[in-house]
């Protein structure tokens, strides 16, 4: 699947369903779109997820979607692995249903547009405590602070309901012409959503550590956003489930039952619109997950993984909808990106506790 303005970055081992390819082709035909790139984690949604789109003259808010600013923040917690009591933390986390059960203040001197500030959200959002599994580039891993024996926290969340509110007011399937009053108004709120999504991930990390009583100091290691639009000299670059290669290291997680990859972007990524994958990508629709694997798990085994990590989630349907089987193989996604020279892997991180809710 490669035309002058339509590229799918994948290989023969990496499966991408036809519905996603068809959606990507549809995006490439929108007025003003000059290049469309599908990444190895491409999968269908309201618009395809795992893509980068360049347009000229106008941009499309619906291509970014309703979770403006959604991204991944990897934090160093300062907690030593030997002092991190997993069983005690799991017990503590099981005593709340969701993060909104823990009060969260607004430390910023301005009104917060996020109704449930300091929460993760549903779907594929999560907070995951991790430790170093393997440093493939020890020197770079050390420079990033990815040290053996440390506990890290990866938070995947966005602007929560604020992004949906923005999209509902600016949705236009025909796009928004650049420099119009509507474009200026959208960009102002879009940028505010990016800021508060970033703040929200930090608030989640600080809240979790404070609640667990292990520490309340977090230091960002990698921060990446994968739902946004930016103005570039050549036009408007939309990212829906794709990460910029121009902002330093990137983090690419799989499912809760797989490793997370910390990577440095390749030297020449113009081919992919300077974008790489944000994760593994879904394999199954959420509605069919439980029926497919219901007999495989009991109430305890669904809450653990092959890495002997623990999953804390009180929503049974969500446990099945986000099971490892529902996602593509992240190793195949990584292999595709490596084959195209888009990344080099610095380190892998192993899950300890995955919290959803």
Beta strands, then each sheet from edge to edge (+ up, - down):
strand 1: 2-3
strand 2: 6-8
strand 3: 33-43
strand 4: 49-55
strand 5: 58-59
strand 6: 71-80
strand 7: 126-135
strand 8: 150-157
strand 9: 176-177
strand 10: 219-225
strand 11: 227-232
strand 12: 235-240
strand 13: 242-244
strand 14: 250-252
strand 15: 260-265
strand 16: 275-277
strand 17: 310-312
strand 18: 343-355
sheet 1: 1+ 2- 3- 4+ 12- 11+
sheet 2: 5+ 9-
sheet 3: 10+ 6- 8+ 7- 18+ 15- 14+
sheet 4: 10+ 6- 8+ 7- 18+ 17+
sheet 5: 13+ 16-
end
